[in-house]
Amino acid sequence: MREKTLYSMGVDIKRTWNFKNGDLELVKYDENIGQAVINRLSCLLNSLDIFYDEYGSLIHNYLGEKNVKSTREYIRLEIEKRLLRDPRLKNVDCTVDSFNNHTVKGHLTLTFLNDDVYEDNFVLGVQ
């Protein structure tokens, strides 16, 4: 894999709001894209519409449903649709392995505009 660029992965304040050396701790590269995915998918769609258009997801609507192929497919489509709103990404492939009342587990492959690829398993807790 090519060296990651600041453009493709970005930098942000760590979601735990910890301080390091007298300043807010930052996340970058792989850790930042992971945090961006978690933030977007765990936020209720349009709950931040005063700041961001179409930010968030509707994953919570599917939690508690039967863990069958059709429901996993709806969740997969929701994840892909919402993550493609990130302007750094040109493609998202998601596999949803399982879910229950509070958790979705699966695998993501994200392709950035500069063709860098990031892959990881995920466990998303949604309340």
Phi and psi in degrees as a GROMACS rama.xvg file:
@    title "Ramachandran Plot"
@    xaxis  label "Phi"
@    yaxis  label "Psi"
@TYPE xy
-67.166  158.618  ARG-2
-61.8466  136.863  GLU-3
-70.7739  142.685  LYS-4
-105.471  158.122  THR-5
-58.9766  -36.9014  LEU-6
-60.9901  -46.8944  TYR-7
-73.3165  -31.9124  SER-8
-110.756  -28.979  MET-9
76.4439  176.014  GLY-10
-136.448  142.176  VAL-11
-152.477  168.166  ASP-12
-71.912  135.838  ILE-13
-63.5523  134.967  LYS-14
-65.447  -12.6322  ARG-15
-84.326  -7.69591  THR-16
56.4282  41.1922  TRP-17
-82.0264  153.182  ASN-18
-102.16  143.742  PHE-19
-141.522  123.348  LYS-20
55.3469  38.4136  ASN-21
80.4242  6.38072  GLY-22
-135.495  161.945  ASP-23
-61.83  136.606  LEU-24
-71.5333  141.366  GLU-25
-109.448  156.75  LEU-26
-119.148  147.008  VAL-27
-146.359  165.853  LYS-28
57.2165  -130.259  TYR-29
-57.7376  -42.3282  ASP-30
-63.5516  -35.9139  GLU-31
-69.4905  -44.0206  ASN-32
-66.2526  -36.005  ILE-33
-61.4839  -43.7194  GLY-34
-64.9518  -40.4065  GLN-35
-62.6401  -39.273  ALA-36
-64.0667  -49.7259  VAL-37
-60.0321  -46.5129  ILE-38
-59.48  -48.0724  ASN-39
-64.9587  -45.4327  ARG-40
-75.4921  -27.4464  LEU-41
-88.5476  -9.21161  SER-42
-87.004  135.243  CYS-43
-64.3573  130.893  LEU-44
-50.8958  129.37  LEU-45
68.2008  9.72962  ASN-46
-71.5572  -15.5366  SER-47
-114.372  29.4405  LEU-48
-64.7365  -16.4556  ASP-49
-68.5486  -24.5648  ILE-50
-108.511  -38.0918  PHE-51
-133.278  136.026  TYR-52
-83.6  127.85  ASP-53
60.6584  32.2659  GLU-54
-86.6583  138.466  TYR-55
112.508  -166.825  GLY-56
-151.742  174.502  SER-57
-114.68  23.8368  LEU-58
-57.0249  -37.8405  ILE-59
-58.6093  -23.8106  HIS-60
-65.2475  -24.4726  ASN-61
-95.9466  -17.1217  TYR-62
-68.0123  136.965  LEU-63
95.9448  -14.0477  GLY-64
-75.2438  168.298  GLU-65
-63.4284  139.361  LYS-66
-81.7308  75.7637  ASN-67
-120.105  166.659  VAL-68
-56.0501  -42.618  LYS-69
-65.1941  -39.1329  SER-70
-70.4803  -39.9051  THR-71
-60.8773  -35.0442  ARG-72
-67.9495  -41.2359  GLU-73
-60.7863  -42.6218  TYR-74
-64.6822  -43.5043  ILE-75
-58.3687  -47.1956  ARG-76
-63.0629  -39.3245  LEU-77
-63.6927  -44.5036  GLU-78
-61.9949  -48.722  ILE-79
-62.5878  -44.877  GLU-80
-60.292  -45.9081  LYS-81
-72.5752  -38.5542  ARG-82
-70.4129  -28.1897  LEU-83
-68.4075  -9.2296  LEU-84
-72.7751  -17.0075  ARG-85
-71.0325  120.571  ASP-86
-66.8792  -10.7786  PRO-87
-81.6503  -15.7533  ARG-88
-104.157  142.133  LEU-89
-113.181  -15.8704  LYS-90
-153.105  145.271  ASN-91
-135.522  126.775  VAL-92
-118.501  128.647  ASP-93
-129.617  140.519  CYS-94
-121.629  126.027  THR-95
-100.136  115.37  VAL-96
-83.0362  -42.8354  ASP-97
-163.152  165.469  SER-98
-157.175  160.989  PHE-99
-140.068  -153.616  ASN-100
-66.7897  -23.1938  ASN-101
-133.086  -4.97303  HIS-102
-138.874  140.935  THR-103
-119.975  132.2  VAL-104
-121.896  138.434  LYS-105
-174.835  -159.084  GLY-106
-135.704  138.963  HIS-107
-121.354  141.125  LEU-108
-124.921  116.02  THR-109
-109.795  130.729  LEU-110
-112.861  124.199  THR-111
-86.5801  167.039  PHE-112
-57.81  -30.9347  LEU-113
-92.1326  14.0709  ASN-114
74.5039  6.65618  ASP-115
-63.4308  146.845  ASP-116
-122.81  136.161  VAL-117
-124.746  128.107  TYR-118
-126.551  142.421  GLU-119
-166.819  154.316  ASP-120
-80.8162  154.671  ASN-121
-139.035  151.065  PHE-122
-129.256  115.071  VAL-123
-111.795  119.226  LEU-124
-95.8566  122.342  GLY-125
-122.506  134.153  VAL-126
